[in-house]
Amino acid sequence: MAEKKPTGVLLVLVNNKETDKEAEFNKWYNDIHLGEVCGTGSFYKATRYVNTKPVLDAGEARYLALYETDWKDPEAAFKHMQSFSKGMNIWPSIGAVYVKMFNFVAEHNVAPPAPAKAPAAKKAKRRIVKAKPAKKAKRQVVKARAAKAKRSKGRAKRR
């Protein structure tokens, strides 16, 4: 199955006004709300993030949610999802800081690093031998055989 490519993304920045119920809020958001939004058919993927700052300045959001759509018209996907909002189970003390739909422009992926190469084995040194005329080569073979035979006779005598 081919990977879907987003045509747009819904960016949602929110806070939970009941800070003593963060665990319940996150359980609701992850287990209920993300599924409700994606269940409308407008968005095929939802991803949540939490702000890295433990103490927020006024107007900052603690949570970011990104909803990806592959609809030709991302704004129509957003409006379609909004038509289901009355039937959704919404957290009573959610504070929306920012909700906006964005159209896709471009992407850049960093290529994964190449696998580590095993150390190269040492290559045997090769001698370059020039081609010799056939008669000269035959003479050298005969001489080499004779020298080998002479060496083996010498070894046999020593035994």
C-alpha positions as CSV (number, residue, x, y, z in Angstrom):
1,M,0.0,0.0,0.0
2,A,1.4,3.4,-1.0
3,E,2.1,5.9,1.8
4,K,-0.4,8.7,1.9
5,K,1.0,12.2,1.2
6,P,-0.7,15.1,3.1
7,T,-2.2,17.9,1.1
8,G,-2.8,19.9,4.2
9,V,-2.5,19.8,8.0
10,L,-4.8,21.1,10.8
11,L,-2.6,22.6,13.5
12,V,-4.2,22.8,16.9
13,L,-2.6,24.4,20.0
14,V,-4.5,23.7,23.3
15,N,-4.3,23.8,27.0
16,N,-6.1,22.0,29.7
17,K,-7.6,24.5,32.1
18,E,-7.8,21.9,34.9
19,T,-4.1,21.4,35.5
20,D,-4.8,18.9,38.3
21,K,-6.4,16.6,35.7
22,E,-3.6,16.4,33.1
23,A,-3.5,12.6,33.1
24,E,-7.2,12.3,32.5
25,F,-7.0,15.1,29.9
26,N,-4.3,13.2,28.0
27,K,-6.1,9.9,28.2
28,W,-9.3,11.6,26.8
29,Y,-7.3,13.3,24.0
30,N,-5.3,10.2,23.0
31,D,-7.9,7.5,23.4
32,I,-11.1,9.4,22.4
33,H,-10.6,12.7,20.7
34,L,-7.9,11.8,18.2
35,G,-10.1,8.8,17.1
36,E,-13.2,11.0,16.8
37,V,-11.5,13.6,14.6
38,C,-9.9,10.9,12.3
39,G,-13.2,9.0,12.3
40,T,-14.9,11.8,10.4
41,G,-13.0,10.8,7.3
42,S,-11.3,14.2,6.9
43,F,-8.0,13.3,8.4
44,Y,-6.0,10.1,8.1
45,K,-3.3,10.7,10.7
46,A,-3.1,12.6,14.1
47,T,0.0,13.3,16.1
48,R,0.3,15.0,19.4
49,Y,3.2,16.9,21.1
50,V,3.8,18.5,24.4
51,N,5.6,21.8,25.0
52,T,9.2,21.3,26.2
53,K,8.9,24.2,28.6
54,P,7.6,23.2,32.0
55,V,6.3,26.7,32.8
56,L,4.5,28.5,30.1
57,D,4.3,32.2,29.4
58,A,0.9,33.8,29.0
59,G,-0.8,32.8,25.7
60,E,1.5,29.8,25.1
61,A,0.1,26.3,24.5
62,R,1.0,23.2,26.4
63,Y,-0.1,20.8,23.6
64,L,0.2,20.7,19.8
65,A,-1.9,18.3,17.7
66,L,-1.3,17.9,13.9
67,Y,-4.0,16.3,11.8
68,E,-3.0,15.3,8.2
69,T,-5.5,15.2,5.3
70,D,-5.1,14.0,1.8
71,W,-8.3,15.8,0.5
72,K,-7.7,17.9,-2.6
73,D,-9.2,20.8,-0.7
74,P,-7.8,20.8,2.9
75,E,-10.2,23.6,3.9
76,A,-13.1,21.4,2.9
77,A,-11.7,18.6,5.0
78,F,-11.6,20.9,8.0
79,K,-15.2,22.1,7.4
80,H,-16.4,18.5,7.0
81,M,-14.8,17.6,10.3
82,Q,-16.4,20.6,12.0
83,S,-19.8,19.4,10.9
84,F,-19.3,16.4,13.3
85,S,-18.2,18.5,16.2
86,K,-21.6,18.7,17.9
87,G,-21.6,14.9,18.3
88,M,-18.0,14.7,19.6
89,N,-17.1,14.1,23.2
90,I,-15.3,17.4,24.0
91,W,-13.2,17.9,27.2
92,P,-15.2,20.4,29.3
93,S,-12.2,22.6,30.2
94,I,-10.2,22.6,27.0
95,G,-8.7,25.9,26.1
96,A,-8.0,26.4,22.4
97,V,-5.1,28.7,21.8
98,Y,-4.9,28.3,18.1
99,V,-6.7,26.2,15.4
100,K,-5.7,26.7,11.8
101,M,-5.7,24.7,8.5
102,F,-2.5,24.8,6.4
103,N,-2.0,23.7,2.8
104,F,1.0,21.5,1.9
105,V,4.0,23.3,0.3
106,A,7.0,21.0,0.3
107,E,8.9,18.4,2.3
108,H,12.5,17.5,2.7
109,N,13.7,14.1,4.1
110,V,17.2,13.5,5.2
111,A,18.5,10.3,3.6
112,P,19.3,7.7,6.2
113,P,23.0,7.2,6.9
114,A,24.7,4.6,4.7
115,P,25.4,1.4,6.6
116,A,28.8,1.1,8.1
117,K,31.3,-0.7,5.8
118,A,33.4,-3.5,7.0
119,P,37.1,-2.8,6.9
120,A,38.4,-3.6,3.5
121,A,40.5,-6.7,3.2
122,K,44.1,-6.2,2.3
123,K,44.5,-6.7,-1.4
124,A,47.4,-8.9,-2.5
125,K,49.9,-7.1,-4.5
126,R,49.8,-8.1,-8.1
127,R,52.8,-8.1,-10.4
128,I,52.3,-7.0,-13.8
129,V,53.7,-9.6,-16.2
130,K,54.3,-8.6,-19.7
131,A,53.1,-11.0,-22.4
132,K,56.0,-12.9,-23.9
133,P,56.3,-14.4,-27.3
134,A,55.1,-18.1,-27.4
135,K,58.5,-19.6,-28.2
136,K,60.2,-17.7,-25.4
137,A,57.4,-18.7,-22.9
138,K,57.8,-22.4,-23.8
139,R,61.5,-22.2,-23.2
140,Q,60.9,-20.7,-19.8
141,V,58.4,-23.4,-18.9
142,V,60.9,-26.1,-19.9
143,K,63.7,-24.4,-17.9
144,A,61.4,-24.1,-14.9
145,R,60.5,-27.8,-15.0
146,A,64.1,-28.7,-15.3
147,A,65.1,-26.6,-12.3
148,K,62.2,-28.1,-10.3
149,A,63.3,-31.7,-11.2
150,K,66.9,-30.8,-10.2
151,R,65.8,-29.5,-6.8
152,S,63.8,-32.6,-6.1
153,K,66.7,-34.9,-7.0
154,G,68.9,-32.9,-4.7
155,R,66.4,-33.4,-1.9
156,A,66.2,-37.1,-2.6
157,K,70.0,-37.5,-2.3
158,R,70.0,-35.8,1.0
159,R,67.6,-38.2,2.6
